[in-house]
């Protein structure tokens, strides 16, 4: 799949409706601008070279504003904002941070902002951020200033469920998978690694756990919410009463008003299993979803099973799964895909995009039937997002 460098002289202006693939990595961020057919990509970057960038998101409400969650060497954890698709960036005046603790009380400090989610379509300028350690923050001015959501951050029950610095989560415990119900700006979902999946019906003032039916690691007590470890939670755009989850202990589906998750990953091939991190839901078909499994055997090497990379798709809400590996390496592919590093667009057919821990960027224009490599030799890819350009 051809890639054109953004420094090529005489490049033409992009036509409306083109896509941009936002790549966050261990050492910076890149923007890949695709043509209307998603056949060629113009690369723009690096941005923030050398900084850890955990997430870059394009605001779908104006299709030109970007937010980037970064951890810089001298500034520490912060959020950057661009109103011109990355041509210029400004740091948030007040990035996500916990309030100063009372004298004698234990304090908390944000190590990094991990997840960014635009607010509801009816609330332009509203954003949510999840941090490590666990914290939920809201901005109402387009990412310039951020305030804690005390209904979760300061609730004593939730504080007890949140993993501490030694909970074993790679890169630290984190709040992620912030989802806003497209029908109701007040209804929110979050995942905590560890600490379970939770919902709010009042913009975060109060919360309730959604962990029924979920398994935990052997010998641990599933009634203790602390032990639940969601990897990625996704809401179906075409049916917001359905959620999918890639979990530390399998792939699950939830159909509201039920609050009990059903493990649909048991139908994956046994030689592959249902352990992984990312999950993508079809924008128009609630029964179709994709995952990218990893080797989840006893030592969790976090590589493609057998060194053979593949996505898997279900078209019947998890009753059956099919392997998608055409074009992907089928030997010596000793990498995996992190929880934010797989995404899809809204085109017909849907385009899928995967970023690997070895710095490769893969794309499919036909819902995973065939894959092509867009870029190699990037730093370790932490997150991918796709957006429609203005």
Residue, then its C-alpha position, 0 to 999 in steps of 0.5 A: x500500500x503506497x505511502x507518500x511523505x508529507x514533504x513531497x513538493x507539490x502535493x495536492x489539497x485533500x478532497x472532503x471526506x478523506x480519512x486520517x489515521x492517527x498513530x500514537x507511539x512510544x516515541x511520538x505521533x504520526x498522522x497518515x492521510x488517506x485518499x478517498x479510496x484508502x489506497x494511498x497514504x500521505x504521512x505527516x510526522x513525527x509529532x512530539x518526537x521522543x515523547x510517549x504519546x498514549x492517544x491521539x483523537x480527532x473530534x468527530x463534531x468538527x472534524x479538525x480538532x485533535x487532542x493528544x495525550x502525551x508524557x513529556x520528559x520535562x513537562x510530565x503528563x499533559x494534553x496537547x490540542x490542535x485546531x488545524x489537524x496537527x499543523x500547530x499544537x498548544x498545551x492544555x492550560x490545566x491538564x488532568x491532575x488530582x487535587x492536592x491532598x489534605x495535610x497528612x492524607x495520602x496524595x495521588x499524582x497522574x503518571x500519564x493520561x491514557x485515554x481520550x473520548x469526545x463528549x456527546x454530539x450535543x455537547x461541543x467542547x466536552x471531552x473525557x480523559x482516563x488516567x494512570x493511576x485510575x482517574x476520570x476527568x472532564x473538559x468543557x472547553x475543548x481540552x484547554x482545562x480539565x476537572x476531576x469527576x469526583x463521583x468516581x475518583x473520590x468515592x471510597x468504594x471505588x478507591x478501594x477497587x482501583x488497582x495500586x501501583x503494584x497491581x501488576x498491570x503493565x505500564x501501571x493501573x489505568x482507567x480506559x474505554x470511556x464510552x458516551x451513549x450516543x442517545x444520552x449524554x448522561x450515560x457513561x461507561x468506563x473500564x478500570x484495569x484492574x477494577x471492572x466495568x462501570x456505568x453512570x446514568x448521571x454524567x458521572x455523579x454516581x456509578x454502578x459496576x457491570x461485572x456479572x458473568x465475568x470471570x477472573x484469574x483462577x483462585x481469585x474471588x469474582x465477587x471482589x471487583x478489584x480482581x476484574x480486568x477489562x482490556x477493552x470495552x466497545x459499544x455498538x454504534x447501531x445498537x447502543x444497548x449492546x456492548x462487547x468486551x475483550x477481557x483478561x479472561x475472554x471475549x464477552x457480550x452484554x445486551x441491556x437491560x440485562x447486566x450479565x455478560x456472556x462469554x462468546x470467546x469460548x467459540x474461538x478455535x481452542x488452539x488460539x483462545x480468546x485472550x487479547x486486547x483490542x476489539x472493533x465493532x461494525x458501525x452498522x451491524x451489531x452482530x459483527x465484531x473483530x478481535x486480534x488475539x494474542x498468545x495467552x498461555x500460562x506465561x502470557x508471551x503477548x505475541x501472535x499465537x505461534x508467530x502467525x498473525x491474524x484477526x478474527x471476525x464474528x458475524x453472528x454476535x459471537x456464536x462463530x468466528x472466522x480467521x482473517x490472515x490474508x496478507x499478514x505474516x504467517x511466520x515469525x510474527x512475534x508481536x501483539x496489538x495493544x488495547x487501543x491499537x486496532x480501529x475501524x472506519x465507517x466506510x463501505x466496506x469497513x476499513x480496519x487498521x492494526x498497529x503492532x508492538x513492533x512498529x508496523x501499521x497494517x490496513x484492510x479496505x475490505x473488512x479484514x479479508x486482505x491486509x497490506x502494510x502501510x508503514x514499518x519501523x515506527x516505534x511501538x504503537x500504543x493507539x490508533x484512531x481513524x477520523x473523517x477530515x473536514 
